[in-house]
Amino acid sequence: MLLLGLPVLLFALITWQVVADGPLVGVDERLSRALVRPDRLSELLADLGNVQVAVPVLAVALAYVAWHGRARGVDRWWLPPLAGALAMALVPALVAPLKAWTDRPGTPAVPPAVGYYPSGHTATALVAYGAATLLLFGALRSPAVRRALVALCALLVLGTSYGLVRRGYHWPLDVVGSWCLGAVLLAGVWRVAGVRRTAARPHPGGGQPK
């Protein structure tokens, strides 16, 4: 419960500061000025959060998890992939109205516009790569492969976040806010995936629970 409550509280705090133009926004803007250095690498890293890049990765993971669960005869094998797909669908459903409501201007590195908080690219990357990682855990048995998958997911999400800030596409708080939002969505995926793994685990005496 604490792991879920913390990102919710942090997201509420950041959103309040953005809407009220609070002191945290001033710190955010100074930090952005120190970090923004547009270059080709930051552009490429930011593109990792594009829907055209991140969502197909998740789609492949969902298809594999569904096939794996069905092939093993897992009860309700479709539930974890459905949870991952639902989490991804909730990203635009939540981000779009928040952008319209907060109406935050962009950094000086982008053309004048509003609707930059929270970062849709960050949320897309976190939920797509994060959900793929969580769901694949149930299909992977090697601890080394699991660790490599987690490391890859972290690199993709952090790389996207760095690229967005470095290129000036988003303020740092836009990115952190989306981390919090994405963490809440991934908590739901983890809950479903964790329950399914527990249900699929055989009892010590052999066989599956009735």
Wavefront OBJ file of the C-alpha trace (Angstrom):
o trace
v 0.000 0.000 0.000
v 2.913 2.326 0.820
v 4.473 1.663 -2.579
v 1.231 2.786 -4.217
v 0.504 5.705 -1.882
v 3.927 7.315 -2.281
v 3.735 7.937 -6.060
v 0.127 9.118 -5.694
v 1.117 11.674 -3.039
v 4.176 12.794 -4.988
v 2.133 13.180 -8.169
v -0.458 15.256 -6.293
v 2.295 17.482 -4.849
v 3.985 18.054 -8.217
v 0.680 18.702 -9.981
v -0.329 21.211 -7.319
v 2.988 23.019 -7.697
v 2.627 23.140 -11.496
v -0.946 24.450 -11.369
v -0.195 26.964 -8.597
v 3.166 27.992 -10.111
v 4.743 27.165 -6.760
v 8.386 27.324 -5.616
v 9.083 23.868 -7.016
v 8.409 25.194 -10.516
v 11.162 27.792 -10.131
v 13.627 25.084 -9.099
v 12.433 22.977 -12.021
v 13.032 25.777 -14.517
v 16.530 26.486 -13.199
v 17.385 22.797 -13.375
v 16.103 22.639 -16.939
v 18.277 25.563 -18.011
v 21.303 23.740 -16.602
v 20.469 20.449 -18.314
v 19.163 21.408 -21.761
v 21.753 20.759 -24.474
v 19.911 19.654 -27.631
v 21.857 17.149 -29.724
v 21.263 14.131 -31.938
v 21.646 11.622 -29.098
v 19.024 13.297 -26.924
v 16.680 13.348 -29.917
v 17.106 9.620 -30.475
v 16.660 8.814 -26.783
v 13.492 10.900 -26.593
v 12.119 8.930 -29.550
v 12.143 5.780 -27.399
v 8.966 7.178 -25.857
v 7.167 7.439 -29.190
v 4.013 5.349 -29.433
v 5.337 3.879 -32.699
v 8.406 2.553 -30.849
v 7.228 1.603 -27.356
v 3.768 0.170 -28.004
v 4.912 -2.483 -30.549
v 7.430 -3.712 -27.954
v 4.610 -4.131 -25.450
v 2.388 -5.766 -28.071
v 5.021 -8.423 -28.778
v 5.413 -9.084 -25.049
v 1.630 -9.343 -24.581
v 1.332 -11.785 -27.484
v 4.154 -13.958 -26.124
v 2.757 -13.989 -22.583
v -0.707 -14.883 -23.888
v 0.694 -17.698 -26.049
v 2.887 -18.990 -23.199
v 0.046 -18.994 -20.687
v -2.373 -20.693 -23.047
v 0.191 -23.311 -24.099
v 0.778 -24.230 -20.444
v -2.929 -24.435 -19.759
v -2.870 -21.617 -17.214
v -6.308 -20.687 -15.936
v -7.380 -17.263 -17.204
v -4.171 -16.937 -19.227
v -5.621 -13.866 -20.898
v -5.800 -11.809 -17.705
v -2.164 -10.597 -17.419
v -1.964 -9.520 -21.098
v -5.297 -7.753 -20.686
v -3.968 -5.905 -17.625
v -0.927 -4.766 -19.610
v -3.053 -3.597 -22.527
v -5.443 -1.766 -20.202
v -2.578 0.022 -18.448
v -1.277 1.202 -21.817
v -4.735 2.368 -22.904
v -5.068 4.381 -19.692
v -1.943 6.429 -20.479
v -3.538 8.729 -23.104
v -6.865 8.603 -21.255
v -5.204 10.112 -18.166
v -2.415 12.221 -19.696
v -4.523 14.105 -22.257
v -6.987 15.683 -19.774
v -4.171 16.405 -17.315
v -2.275 18.269 -20.040
v -5.366 20.304 -20.873
v -6.070 21.068 -17.215
v -2.534 22.024 -16.102
v -1.895 24.014 -19.309
v 1.833 24.178 -18.652
v 4.038 26.006 -21.199
v 7.010 24.252 -22.752
v 10.680 25.015 -22.296
v 12.442 27.744 -24.328
v 13.898 24.972 -26.503
v 10.516 24.211 -28.126
v 8.041 26.419 -30.018
v 5.584 28.324 -27.777
v 2.755 26.014 -26.737
v 1.033 24.645 -23.644
v 0.060 21.201 -22.370
v 3.448 19.792 -21.439
v 2.602 18.328 -18.024
v 2.746 15.411 -17.545
v 5.031 13.970 -20.203
v 3.167 11.584 -22.476
v 6.387 10.157 -23.913
v 7.703 9.331 -20.443
v 4.442 7.690 -19.376
v 4.310 5.715 -22.633
v 7.877 4.452 -22.201
v 7.453 3.576 -18.525
v 4.174 1.709 -18.943
v 5.068 -0.031 -22.218
v 8.544 -1.215 -21.232
v 7.620 -1.684 -17.574
v 4.490 -3.741 -18.252
v 6.375 -5.875 -20.778
v 9.040 -6.579 -18.162
v 6.588 -7.406 -15.380
v 4.549 -9.757 -17.539
v 7.565 -11.547 -19.025
v 8.767 -12.409 -15.523
v 6.161 -15.164 -15.384
v 7.443 -16.717 -18.598
v 11.161 -16.483 -17.811
v 12.873 -18.921 -15.462
v 16.513 -17.801 -15.611
v 17.429 -15.273 -12.864
v 20.179 -13.889 -15.101
v 17.736 -13.259 -17.946
v 15.296 -11.625 -15.543
v 17.995 -9.303 -14.210
v 19.042 -8.426 -17.750
v 15.422 -7.654 -18.635
v 15.024 -5.342 -15.639
v 18.288 -3.589 -16.490
v 17.194 -3.122 -20.100
v 13.830 -1.725 -19.008
v 15.528 0.724 -16.643
v 17.915 1.844 -19.392
v 15.073 2.416 -21.852
v 12.953 4.410 -19.393
v 15.841 6.450 -17.996
v 17.223 6.992 -21.495
v 13.867 8.306 -22.684
v 13.559 10.572 -19.650
v 17.080 11.921 -20.071
v 16.553 12.543 -23.780
v 13.310 14.457 -23.218
v 14.901 16.751 -20.632
v 18.254 17.120 -22.404
v 16.578 17.950 -25.714
v 14.279 20.426 -23.975
v 11.062 18.681 -24.951
v 9.988 18.592 -21.298
v 10.742 20.146 -17.944
v 12.180 17.709 -15.370
v 8.950 17.837 -13.329
v 6.961 16.764 -16.400
v 9.042 13.607 -16.454
v 8.954 12.949 -12.705
v 5.189 13.433 -12.672
v 4.847 10.789 -15.372
v 7.083 8.420 -13.399
v 4.576 8.666 -10.549
v 1.588 8.212 -12.835
v 3.199 5.262 -14.585
v 4.149 3.655 -11.266
v 0.489 3.606 -10.237
v -0.530 1.944 -13.517
v 2.282 -0.599 -13.263
v 1.239 -1.424 -9.701
v -2.022 -2.728 -11.135
v -0.182 -4.829 -13.723
v 2.149 -6.182 -11.027
v -0.823 -7.062 -8.844
v -2.446 -9.091 -11.599
v 0.815 -10.702 -12.757
v 1.839 -11.513 -9.169
v -1.501 -13.138 -8.376
v -1.323 -15.228 -11.548
v 2.203 -16.436 -10.723
v 1.102 -17.410 -7.221
v -1.952 -19.226 -8.530
v 0.143 -21.120 -11.083
v 2.744 -22.238 -8.517
v 2.286 -25.914 -7.545
v 1.625 -26.902 -3.952
v 4.458 -28.596 -2.012
v 2.541 -31.892 -2.133
v 2.331 -31.750 -5.913
v -0.475 -30.714 -8.228
v -2.318 -27.455 -8.558
v -4.602 -25.915 -5.937
v -8.279 -26.827 -6.296
l 1 2 3 4 5 6 7 8 9 10 11 12 13 14 15 16 17 18 19 20 21 22 23 24 25 26 27 28 29 30 31 32 33 34 35 36 37 38 39 40 41 42 43 44 45 46 47 48 49 50 51 52 53 54 55 56 57 58 59 60 61 62 63 64 65 66 67 68 69 70 71 72 73 74 75 76 77 78 79 80 81 82 83 84 85 86 87 88 89 90 91 92 93 94 95 96 97 98 99 100 101 102 103 104 105 106 107 108 109 110 111 112 113 114 115 116 117 118 119 120 121 122 123 124 125 126 127 128 129 130 131 132 133 134 135 136 137 138 139 140 141 142 143 144 145 146 147 148 149 150 151 152 153 154 155 156 157 158 159 160 161 162 163 164 165 166 167 168 169 170 171 172 173 174 175 176 177 178 179 180 181 182 183 184 185 186 187 188 189 190 191 192 193 194 195 196 197 198 199 200 201 202 203 204 205 206 207 208 209 210
